Amino acid sequence: MPRVAFIATFAVAFLIGLIIREVVSSPIGQLPDGGEYRGALVNGRLQGAGEIRWPDGRIYQGEFEQGLYHGRGVYTYSDGSRYEGQFVRGNPDGQGTLHYRNGDQYVGQLRAGKMDGHGRFTRKTHVYEGDFADDEFTGQGSLTVAGTLQYSGGFRDWVFSGEGQYFSEDGDSWKGTFVDGNLQGKGEFSDADGNRYVGPFEFWQYHGKGIFYDRDKSRFEGEFRNGRFHGAGVMYLPEAQHGVLSYRGEWRNGTLVSADVPAFVENAADKLEQALYSEAQRLEQQLQRLQPGVPGVTELFYLGVAGDGSQRVFGREIDFITQQLQQQFPLEGRAVTLINDRFRIGDASMATRVSLEKAVQALAAKMNTDEDVLLLYLTSHGSEDHQFALNQNGLRLPDLDAPTLAEILRKSGIRYQILMVSACYSGGFLPLLEAPDRLVITAAAADRTSFGCSDDSDMTYFGKAFFREALPTQPDWVKAFGVARTWIEQRERLEEKTPSLPQIAVGKRIEAKLAQLQRRQD
């Protein structure tokens, strides 16, 4: 608490203490509204120091003038809430403190009983500080969450509105004009990796004519739609390729479809074609590195799948989760990743239904299938008819549905499984996949979208919540889900998003195996 606020609060408490001591021995009178008054009377009116207590639990202790609360005082409401501070003509007015029954607190200016002027409102980990008007946080101010500044700028009715800057916990920054909590119009984005965008936004995504500065020192100037290159633009390269430092082209959903230097389009097609010829060999090389499990020891085997290569967030998420799990479990020789990423064609094994099945079969061949646990983590876009998107730029792939996935897992013979699906509408996978020997977790309910699936994100909300916020400190997988769900709910509420409602189904026979994994992790 600032020094000035502390001194003011101390002064109020001191004065109120004097008032209360003064009225203890004063006579008692009955008021028309049922209140019992103890204090001084002047010409039949309440005047000076006094106290009123009502049958419903309300209490006022403080100063009176002409029969009204006026001066310093404390008013306790029937629900236990309390106001301490200045009163004017019967209303809280001036500097004061409101203590709410649920633990919320407001310290600042009031007018006619409402928060009005400069103040500080605290609700659990959230602190709003700035201008209030008519009981709403409206004007210039800041929002701090868990001690970290999250937003600074204009507000209207508690929502970001006007010029401001939003900071994510990952070090990303959005700066510009906010409308109803969304970044709309001209603005600027930068992330901790060094990427930067300047131009118009629509609902937080690049939309319109702007400039994107990539961390690899390239620069794109042109049209954007829904966060992707879309339309005409110019790509400036950090060093000459094919004898040029820049080229003009046409992009569709992040993919270059035509250019004034045809080699750039042709190279993308050539790279994909070459990757297809070598894809089986690339996957086989990864599977050959798998090592057999140790009999009698419960071990974790892991398969991570990034489904949609048109947006890089899914590949980044699998990279992070793989690294995180390697720190918590001995995963050397026990992990496979399948990643669709428009910039990793020919480097990472592609995620397809065929490669997924082959990877599961290879893992089963190395596991002790009656005692080890398979963790299958899938992250991508999802559809309302519960299809998990498999997409690689320039290549049409069939999506993955719950019946196909259930059959792949059944044929593997792996008894104990942790299945996690991070995608919109992923709760639709639950009915066909829950089983006594399986823990199934989805990022959203069957009729809800999940969040964080944008090209400028390092991870989806769900992946970040579970593997970065929850599991490192809560090794119990079921309890970790509870921690992650709470983290997601708080973030969605703050950003006024429709709740995604992550789902979980815990099989009756999987809990003992999860406990063994936890001991292994410890």
BELVENZI-V153580 format. One record per run of one state. SS is the DSSP state (2 for helix, 1 for strand, 0 for the rest). FROM is the first residue (numbers start at 1). LEN is the number of residues. If there is no record, write none. Layout:
[[SS:FROM:LEN] [SS:FROM:LEN]]
//
This chain:
[[0:1:2] [2:3:21] [0:24:4] [1:28:3] [0:31:5] [1:36:7] [0:43:2] [1:45:9] [0:54:5] [1:59:7] [0:66:2] [1:68:9] [0:77:5] [1:82:7] [0:89:2] [1:91:9] [0:100:5] [1:105:7] [0:112:2] [1:114:10] [0:124:2] [1:126:8] [0:134:2] [1:136:10] [0:146:2] [1:148:9] [0:157:2] [1:159:9] [0:168:5] [1:173:7] [0:180:2] [1:182:9] [0:191:5] [1:196:7] [0:203:2] [1:205:2] [0:207:1] [1:208:6] [0:214:5] [1:219:7] [0:226:2] [1:228:14] [0:242:2] [1:244:9] [0:253:2] [1:255:5] [0:260:2] [2:262:27] [0:289:11] [1:300:7] [0:307:1] [1:308:1] [0:309:4] [2:313:16] [0:329:6] [1:335:5] [0:340:5] [1:345:1] [0:346:2] [1:348:1] [0:349:4] [2:353:14] [0:367:6] [1:373:7] [0:380:2] [1:382:1] [0:383:4] [1:387:2] [0:389:2] [1:391:2] [0:393:2] [1:395:1] [0:396:4] [1:400:2] [2:402:11] [0:413:3] [1:416:7] [0:423:3] [2:426:8] [0:434:4] [1:438:5] [0:443:18] [2:461:10] [0:471:6] [2:477:18] [0:495:8] [1:503:4] [0:507:4] [2:511:11] [0:522:1]]
//
